[in-house]
Amino acid sequence: MAWSIHYLVLLMVIFIVVLFIAVDVDKFSTGKIYAIVSYIWTFIASTDYLPGLMESLTAVRELNTRLKEEKV
């Protein structure tokens, strides 16, 4: 639980830093800033699938270990 909170905070800090960098650069239009925010927000939202992906990866590794043990 604590790991996921730290991860979320890290993602939000990255989001804010990129937004400040984008605003600080000269001649940035509203559309470009929106595109950056939209892309980063999509990336952050896609991290919701990471726990399930890690669980599946662990299951495959465990299965591989069991199959190697049966061969010996």
C-alpha positions as CSV (number, residue, x, y, z in Angstrom):
1,M,0.0,0.0,0.0
2,A,2.7,2.5,0.9
3,W,4.7,1.7,-2.3
4,S,1.7,2.6,-4.4
5,I,1.2,5.9,-2.6
6,H,4.9,6.8,-3.2
7,Y,4.5,5.8,-6.8
8,L,1.5,8.0,-7.3
9,V,3.3,10.9,-5.7
10,L,6.2,10.4,-8.0
11,L,4.0,10.4,-11.0
12,M,2.3,13.5,-9.9
13,V,5.6,15.3,-9.3
14,I,6.7,14.3,-12.8
15,F,3.4,15.6,-14.2
16,I,3.8,19.0,-12.5
17,V,7.5,19.3,-13.5
18,V,6.7,18.6,-17.1
19,L,3.9,21.1,-17.0
20,F,6.1,23.8,-15.5
21,I,8.8,23.1,-18.1
22,A,6.2,23.3,-20.9
23,V,4.8,26.6,-19.6
24,D,8.3,28.1,-19.1
25,V,9.4,27.5,-22.7
26,D,8.6,30.4,-25.0
27,K,6.0,30.3,-27.7
28,F,4.1,27.4,-26.3
29,S,0.4,27.4,-27.4
30,T,-2.5,26.3,-25.3
31,G,-3.0,23.3,-27.7
32,K,0.6,22.1,-27.1
33,I,0.2,22.4,-23.4
34,Y,-3.1,20.5,-23.6
35,A,-1.4,17.8,-25.7
36,I,1.4,17.4,-23.1
37,V,-1.1,17.2,-20.2
38,S,-3.3,14.8,-22.1
39,Y,-0.3,12.5,-22.9
40,I,1.0,12.5,-19.4
41,W,-2.4,11.9,-17.9
42,T,-3.0,9.0,-20.2
43,F,0.4,7.6,-19.1
44,I,-0.5,8.0,-15.4
45,A,-3.9,6.3,-16.0
46,S,-2.3,3.4,-17.8
47,T,-0.2,2.7,-14.7
48,D,-3.4,1.3,-13.1
49,Y,-2.6,-2.0,-14.9
50,L,0.9,-2.4,-13.4
51,P,-0.2,-4.4,-10.3
52,G,-2.0,-6.9,-12.4
53,L,0.9,-7.2,-14.8
54,M,3.4,-7.7,-12.0
55,E,1.1,-10.4,-10.5
56,S,0.9,-12.2,-13.9
57,L,4.7,-11.9,-14.3
58,T,5.2,-13.4,-10.9
59,A,2.9,-16.3,-11.7
60,V,4.7,-17.1,-14.9
61,R,8.1,-17.0,-13.1
62,E,6.8,-19.3,-10.4
63,L,5.4,-21.7,-13.0
64,N,8.7,-21.7,-14.8
65,T,10.5,-22.5,-11.5
66,R,8.1,-25.4,-10.8
67,L,8.6,-26.8,-14.3
68,K,12.4,-26.7,-14.0
69,E,12.2,-28.5,-10.6
70,E,10.1,-31.3,-12.2
71,K,12.7,-31.9,-14.9
72,V,15.5,-32.5,-12.4
